[in-house]
Amino acid sequence: MYPTIYHAVKDLFGLELPFLKILQSFGFFVAIAFLVAGYFFAFELKRKEKEGLVHSTLRKVMKGEAATQSELVTNGIFGFLLGYKLVGFIWDYSSLSGNPREYMLSIQGSVVGGLIAGALFTWLKYKEKEKYRLPEPKLTEVPYHPYEHVGNMTLVAAVAGLLGAKLFHILENLPDFVADPFGMIFSFSGLTMYGGLIVGGLSVIYYARKNGLKFEHVIDSCAPGLMLAYAIGRIGCHVAGDGDWGIPHTAPKPGWLSFLPDWIWSYNYPNNVNQECNPYIQGTAEHVNCHCNWADTPYLVARVFPTAFYETVVCLGLFFLLWSLRKRIHIPGVLFSVYLLMNGVERFFIEQIRENTVLFKLGSYTVTQAMFIAVCLFLLGLLGLIYFRNKYKKAPPLSHEQHQS
């Protein structure tokens, strides 16, 4: 496993690039997931605008205006923070590279580097505005296309999703939070996917409605990208070995699956980012309790289902299915409802072989937080199908191609 990009580059290419230790593998793939989701989101909004399903709005913009004080201050602060941390890390690398995550959350840094970078960013913003400055600035109205909102919506989803993911993880692990609240809040680990999806999704819907975008088309446009982003994010979970693995799976691989690598059947996640070697849960009837030491056994002592990899494969297939359906479904909101159905079913069944915190028990059957939310999302998808079909039953909106025919 590769906790950081440094470990991946060293193992795959034999290159020693210590500065890459600051790039966590999971975070790297999450960043890619956001970029990919944003690309497909914008692609769909452009298509819907061409078909007349969503429309641009007019915004008043002051052209030829000099850089404002707030713009210069904002860029200066951003540059200072970037230089403060980046230059500080490079300047004192030998003492900080051991735990780059701890450094990023600390107050350590380079004041000189921060001041230089802050001044540079301020100057660049000033020069940028001066390049297009007019003797008399003009207030004009310019069209603002739906796809141009994607950057803002992605940022809103990222921030709100991170907060939601952390909040749901805390709710799922309250005893650990009570024991170490500061450590859990500011840790880079401990994120719950559904928390990010729910809080981030609601934030995007709020943004869309506030900016005059029909939320049904917005959620339909982001549905395929969300599924693909989840698949990519799960690659990060698998590569880093962040604990999103399955229950112990020690049965031998069947002969008819001999063409597959052994790790697809079961895996022990060596050098995982959690430094976990004990996959068993103490005191449960399902698993036998065992003890291990990470220094002696830097891997899971019993192989487990690589559930993160399974989710990547399944969700890639679901992405292509959603992508093929996007032009065939003409009722707004239905595609997103189908996404919720798929998401709920996929996660419910993967939870049957996945190690997770128990939320409550129904007799001998254990229910996890993810399993409960998966059922809720499935039901929400069903309600969405009924609601949107009834809403547009009499006069479903026609696409541009349908109007022409």
C-alpha positions as CSV (number, residue, x, y, z in Angstrom):
1,M,0.0,0.0,0.0
2,Y,1.0,3.6,-0.6
3,P,0.1,6.0,2.3
4,T,1.6,8.9,0.3
5,I,2.5,9.5,-3.4
6,Y,6.2,9.3,-2.3
7,H,5.7,5.6,-1.5
8,A,4.0,5.0,-4.8
9,V,6.7,6.7,-6.9
10,K,9.5,5.0,-5.0
11,D,8.0,1.5,-5.4
12,L,6.9,1.9,-9.0
13,F,9.7,3.9,-10.5
14,G,12.5,3.6,-7.9
15,L,12.7,7.4,-7.5
16,E,13.5,9.0,-4.2
17,L,11.4,12.3,-4.1
18,P,11.0,13.1,-0.4
19,F,8.9,16.2,-1.0
20,L,6.1,14.0,-2.3
21,K,5.6,12.7,1.3
22,I,3.3,15.7,1.9
23,L,0.9,14.3,-0.8
24,Q,-1.4,11.8,0.9
25,S,-2.6,9.1,-1.6
26,F,-6.2,9.3,-0.4
27,G,-6.3,13.1,-0.7
28,F,-4.6,12.9,-4.1
29,F,-7.4,10.6,-5.5
30,V,-10.1,12.7,-3.9
31,A,-8.7,15.8,-5.7
32,I,-8.8,13.9,-9.0
33,A,-12.4,12.8,-8.2
34,F,-13.5,16.4,-7.7
35,L,-11.8,17.5,-11.0
36,V,-13.4,14.7,-12.9
37,A,-16.8,15.3,-11.4
38,G,-16.6,19.0,-12.2
39,Y,-15.6,18.2,-15.8
40,F,-18.6,15.9,-16.5
41,F,-20.9,18.3,-14.5
42,A,-19.9,21.2,-16.8
43,F,-20.2,19.0,-19.9
44,E,-23.8,18.1,-19.1
45,L,-24.8,21.7,-18.3
46,K,-23.4,22.8,-21.7
47,R,-25.4,20.1,-23.4
48,K,-28.6,21.1,-21.5
49,E,-28.0,24.8,-22.4
50,K,-27.7,23.9,-26.1
51,E,-31.0,22.0,-25.8
52,G,-32.7,24.9,-24.1
53,L,-33.3,23.1,-20.8
54,V,-31.2,25.5,-18.8
55,H,-30.5,29.2,-19.5
56,S,-27.8,31.8,-18.9
57,T,-28.4,34.8,-16.7
58,L,-27.2,38.4,-17.0
59,R,-24.7,39.8,-14.5
60,K,-23.6,43.3,-14.0
61,V,-19.9,43.7,-14.2
62,M,-17.7,46.7,-13.9
63,K,-15.2,46.5,-16.8
64,G,-11.9,48.4,-16.7
65,E,-11.9,48.9,-13.0
66,A,-8.7,49.1,-11.0
67,A,-7.9,46.4,-8.5
68,T,-9.9,47.0,-5.3
69,Q,-8.4,47.0,-1.8
70,S,-10.3,43.8,-0.9
71,E,-9.0,42.0,-4.0
72,L,-5.4,43.0,-3.2
73,V,-5.7,42.0,0.5
74,T,-7.4,38.7,-0.3
75,N,-4.6,37.7,-2.8
76,G,-2.0,38.9,-0.4
77,I,-3.4,36.8,2.5
78,F,-3.6,33.7,0.2
79,G,-0.1,34.2,-1.0
80,F,1.2,34.7,2.5
81,L,-0.4,31.4,3.7
82,L,0.9,29.5,0.7
83,G,4.4,30.8,1.1
84,Y,4.4,30.5,4.9
85,K,3.7,26.8,4.7
86,L,5.4,25.8,1.4
87,V,8.7,27.7,2.0
88,G,8.7,26.6,5.6
89,F,8.4,23.0,4.6
90,I,11.2,23.2,2.0
91,W,13.5,25.2,4.3
92,D,13.2,22.9,7.2
93,Y,12.4,19.7,5.3
94,S,14.6,17.3,7.3
95,S,12.8,18.0,10.6
96,L,9.3,18.3,9.1
97,S,9.1,15.4,6.6
98,G,8.6,12.8,9.3
99,N,5.0,14.0,9.8
100,P,3.9,16.4,7.1
101,R,0.3,16.2,8.1
102,E,1.1,17.4,11.6
103,Y,3.1,20.2,10.1
104,M,0.2,21.4,7.9
105,L,-2.1,21.7,10.9
106,S,0.6,23.4,13.1
107,I,1.5,27.1,13.3
108,Q,5.0,26.3,11.9
109,G,6.2,28.0,8.8
110,S,8.4,30.7,7.2
111,V,7.4,34.3,7.8
112,V,9.9,35.5,5.2
113,G,8.5,33.0,2.6
114,G,5.0,34.1,3.5
115,L,5.8,37.8,3.1
116,I,7.5,37.3,-0.3
117,A,4.7,35.2,-1.6
118,G,2.1,37.6,-0.3
119,A,3.7,40.5,-2.0
120,L,4.1,38.6,-5.2
121,F,0.4,37.5,-5.3
122,T,-0.7,41.1,-4.5
123,W,1.5,42.5,-7.3
124,L,0.2,39.9,-9.8
125,K,-3.4,40.8,-9.1
126,Y,-2.6,44.5,-9.4
127,K,-0.8,44.0,-12.8
128,E,-3.7,41.8,-14.0
129,K,-6.3,44.5,-13.3
130,E,-4.1,47.3,-14.7
131,K,-3.8,45.4,-18.0
132,Y,-7.5,45.8,-18.7
133,R,-8.1,49.1,-16.9
134,L,-10.1,51.8,-18.8
135,P,-10.0,55.6,-18.3
136,E,-13.6,55.4,-17.3
137,P,-14.8,52.0,-16.0
138,K,-18.1,50.8,-17.6
139,L,-21.0,48.9,-15.9
140,T,-22.1,46.3,-18.4
141,E,-24.3,43.2,-18.4
142,V,-22.6,40.0,-19.5
143,P,-24.2,36.5,-19.9
144,Y,-23.3,34.0,-17.2
145,H,-23.7,30.5,-18.5
146,P,-24.9,27.6,-16.2
147,Y,-21.6,25.7,-16.7
148,E,-19.7,28.8,-15.3
149,H,-21.2,28.1,-11.9
150,V,-19.5,24.7,-11.8
151,G,-16.3,26.0,-10.2
152,N,-18.3,27.7,-7.4
153,M,-20.5,24.7,-6.9
154,T,-17.5,22.4,-6.8
155,L,-15.9,24.6,-4.1
156,V,-19.2,24.7,-2.2
157,A,-19.5,20.9,-2.4
158,A,-15.9,20.4,-1.4
159,V,-16.1,22.5,1.7
160,A,-19.5,21.4,2.8
161,G,-18.8,17.8,1.9
162,L,-15.6,17.8,4.0
163,L,-17.5,19.2,7.0
164,G,-20.3,16.7,6.5
165,A,-18.0,13.8,6.1
166,K,-16.2,14.8,9.3
167,L,-19.5,15.4,11.2
168,F,-20.9,12.0,10.2
169,H,-17.7,10.2,11.2
170,I,-17.9,11.9,14.6
171,L,-21.5,10.8,15.0
172,E,-20.5,7.3,14.1
173,N,-17.6,7.2,16.6
174,L,-18.8,9.4,19.5
175,P,-16.7,7.5,22.2
176,D,-13.5,8.2,20.2
177,F,-14.6,11.9,19.8
178,V,-15.2,12.3,23.5
179,A,-11.8,10.8,24.2
180,D,-9.9,13.0,21.8
181,P,-12.1,15.7,20.2
182,F,-9.3,17.9,19.0
183,G,-7.4,15.0,17.4
184,M,-10.5,13.7,15.6
185,I,-11.7,17.1,14.3
186,F,-8.3,18.1,12.9
187,S,-7.2,14.7,11.7
188,F,-6.9,14.2,7.9
189,S,-8.4,10.7,8.4
190,G,-11.8,9.8,9.5
191,L,-14.2,10.9,6.8
192,T,-17.6,9.3,6.1
193,M,-18.6,9.3,2.4
194,Y,-22.3,9.6,3.0
195,G,-21.8,12.6,5.2
196,G,-20.0,14.4,2.4
197,L,-22.6,13.3,-0.2
198,I,-25.6,14.5,1.8
199,V,-24.2,17.8,3.2
200,G,-22.4,18.6,-0.1
201,G,-25.4,17.8,-2.2
202,L,-27.8,19.9,-0.2
203,S,-25.3,22.8,-0.4
204,V,-25.1,22.6,-4.2
205,I,-29.0,22.5,-4.4
206,Y,-29.2,25.6,-2.2
207,Y,-26.6,27.3,-4.4
208,A,-28.4,26.4,-7.6
209,R,-31.8,27.7,-6.4
210,K,-30.2,30.9,-5.1
211,N,-28.6,31.6,-8.5
212,G,-31.7,30.9,-10.6
213,L,-30.7,27.4,-11.8
214,K,-33.4,24.8,-12.0
215,F,-32.3,22.3,-9.4
216,E,-33.7,19.3,-11.2
217,H,-31.4,19.8,-14.2
218,V,-28.5,20.6,-11.9
219,I,-28.8,17.4,-9.9
220,D,-29.3,15.4,-13.1
221,S,-26.2,16.9,-14.6
222,C,-24.0,16.0,-11.7
223,A,-25.4,12.4,-11.2
224,P,-23.0,10.6,-13.6
225,G,-20.0,12.6,-12.4
226,L,-20.8,11.8,-8.8
227,M,-20.8,8.1,-9.5
228,L,-17.5,8.3,-11.3
229,A,-16.0,10.5,-8.5
230,Y,-17.0,7.9,-5.9
231,A,-15.3,5.2,-8.0
232,I,-12.1,7.2,-8.2
233,G,-12.3,8.1,-4.5
234,R,-12.5,4.4,-3.6
235,I,-9.2,3.9,-5.6
236,G,-7.7,6.2,-3.0
237,C,-9.1,4.2,-0.2
238,H,-7.7,1.0,-1.6
239,V,-4.3,2.4,-2.5
240,A,-3.8,4.0,0.9
241,G,-5.4,1.2,2.9
242,D,-7.4,3.6,5.0
243,G,-9.6,1.0,6.7
244,D,-12.4,0.8,4.2
245,W,-11.8,-2.9,3.8
246,G,-14.0,-5.9,4.3
247,I,-14.4,-8.5,6.9
248,P,-11.8,-11.3,7.2
249,H,-11.8,-13.5,4.2
250,T,-9.4,-16.4,4.7
251,A,-11.1,-19.0,2.4
252,P,-8.9,-20.2,-0.5
253,K,-9.5,-18.7,-3.9
254,P,-11.6,-21.1,-6.1
255,G,-9.9,-22.7,-9.1
256,W,-12.2,-21.1,-11.6
257,L,-10.9,-17.7,-10.5
258,S,-7.3,-18.6,-10.9
259,F,-6.9,-16.1,-13.7
260,L,-7.4,-13.2,-11.2
261,P,-4.6,-11.9,-8.9
262,D,-4.8,-13.2,-5.4
263,W,-5.4,-9.7,-3.9
264,I,-8.7,-9.3,-5.7
265,W,-10.0,-12.4,-3.8
266,S,-8.5,-11.3,-0.5
267,Y,-5.8,-8.9,0.7
268,N,-3.8,-8.1,3.7
269,Y,-3.1,-4.4,3.0
270,P,0.6,-4.2,3.8
271,N,2.0,-0.8,4.9
272,N,-1.6,0.6,5.1
273,V,-1.9,4.2,6.2
274,N,-3.8,3.3,9.4
275,Q,-0.9,1.1,10.5
276,E,-3.5,-1.5,11.3
277,C,-2.5,-5.2,11.8
278,N,-5.6,-6.5,13.6
279,P,-8.7,-6.8,11.5
280,Y,-10.7,-8.5,14.2
281,I,-13.2,-6.9,16.6
282,Q,-12.8,-7.8,20.2
283,G,-15.7,-9.3,22.0
284,T,-17.9,-10.1,18.9
285,A,-19.2,-13.6,18.1
286,E,-18.3,-13.2,14.4
287,H,-14.6,-12.7,14.8
288,V,-11.9,-14.3,16.8
289,N,-9.9,-11.7,18.9
290,C,-6.2,-11.6,18.2
291,H,-3.3,-9.4,19.0
292,C,-0.4,-8.1,16.9
293,N,2.3,-5.5,16.7
294,W,2.7,-3.2,13.7
295,A,6.4,-3.3,13.9
296,D,6.5,-7.1,13.6
297,T,3.5,-7.5,11.2
298,P,3.0,-4.3,9.1
299,Y,-0.1,-5.8,7.4
300,L,-3.4,-7.3,8.4
301,V,-2.8,-10.6,10.1
302,A,-5.8,-12.1,8.3
303,R,-6.6,-11.3,4.7
304,V,-9.9,-9.4,4.1
305,F,-12.3,-8.6,1.3
306,P,-10.8,-5.6,-0.7
307,T,-14.2,-3.9,-0.7
308,A,-12.9,-0.5,-1.8
309,F,-11.7,-2.1,-5.0
310,Y,-15.0,-3.9,-5.5
311,E,-16.8,-0.6,-5.2
312,T,-14.5,1.0,-7.8
313,V,-15.4,-1.7,-10.3
314,V,-19.1,-1.6,-9.6
315,C,-19.4,2.2,-9.6
316,L,-17.4,2.5,-12.9
317,G,-20.1,0.2,-14.5
318,L,-22.9,2.3,-12.9
319,F,-21.3,5.5,-14.2
320,F,-21.3,4.2,-17.8
321,L,-24.9,3.1,-17.3
322,L,-26.0,6.5,-16.1
323,W,-24.0,8.2,-18.9
324,S,-25.9,6.1,-21.5
325,L,-29.2,6.9,-19.9
326,R,-28.7,10.7,-19.6
327,K,-30.1,11.5,-23.1
328,R,-32.9,8.9,-22.9
329,I,-34.5,10.2,-19.8
330,H,-36.4,13.4,-20.5
331,I,-38.1,14.0,-17.2
332,P,-36.0,16.3,-15.0
333,G,-34.9,14.8,-11.7
334,V,-35.4,11.2,-12.7
335,L,-31.8,10.5,-13.6
336,F,-30.7,11.7,-10.2
337,S,-33.4,9.6,-8.6
338,V,-32.0,6.6,-10.5
339,Y,-28.5,7.5,-9.2
340,L,-29.8,7.4,-5.6
341,L,-31.4,4.0,-6.2
342,M,-28.1,2.7,-7.6
343,N,-26.0,4.2,-4.8
344,G,-28.3,2.8,-2.1
345,V,-28.3,-0.7,-3.6
346,E,-24.6,-0.8,-4.2
347,R,-23.6,0.4,-0.7
348,F,-26.2,-1.8,1.1
349,F,-24.9,-5.0,-0.4
350,I,-21.2,-4.0,0.0
351,E,-21.9,-3.4,3.7
352,Q,-22.6,-7.1,4.1
353,I,-18.9,-7.9,3.7
354,R,-17.4,-4.7,4.9
355,E,-16.0,-3.9,8.3
356,N,-17.8,-0.9,9.8
357,T,-19.1,0.5,13.1
358,V,-22.4,-1.0,14.2
359,L,-25.2,1.5,14.5
360,F,-27.8,-0.8,16.1
361,K,-29.0,-4.4,16.0
362,L,-32.2,-5.9,14.8
363,G,-32.1,-9.2,16.6
364,S,-29.0,-10.9,15.4
365,Y,-28.7,-8.6,12.4
366,T,-26.3,-5.7,12.7
367,V,-27.0,-2.4,11.0
368,T,-24.2,0.1,10.2
369,Q,-24.6,3.8,9.6
370,A,-23.8,3.4,5.9
371,M,-26.4,0.6,5.6
372,F,-29.1,2.7,7.2
373,I,-28.4,5.7,5.0
374,A,-28.2,3.5,1.9
375,V,-31.8,2.3,2.6
376,C,-32.8,6.0,3.1
377,L,-31.2,7.0,-0.2
378,F,-32.9,4.1,-2.0
379,L,-36.3,5.2,-0.6
380,L,-35.6,8.8,-1.5
381,G,-34.8,7.6,-5.0
382,L,-38.1,5.9,-5.2
383,L,-40.0,8.9,-3.9
384,G,-38.0,11.0,-6.4
385,L,-39.2,8.9,-9.3
386,I,-42.8,9.2,-8.2
387,Y,-42.6,12.9,-7.5
388,F,-40.8,14.0,-10.7
389,R,-42.9,11.7,-12.9
390,N,-46.1,13.2,-11.5
391,K,-44.8,16.7,-11.6
392,Y,-44.0,16.6,-15.3
393,K,-46.7,14.0,-16.2
394,K,-48.8,16.4,-18.2
395,A,-46.2,18.4,-20.0
396,P,-42.6,17.1,-19.7
397,P,-40.1,19.6,-21.0
398,L,-38.9,19.0,-24.5
399,S,-35.3,19.1,-25.6
400,H,-34.1,21.3,-28.5
401,E,-33.9,18.2,-30.8
402,Q,-37.5,17.3,-30.0
403,H,-38.7,20.8,-30.8
404,Q,-37.0,20.6,-34.2
405,S,-38.6,17.3,-35.0
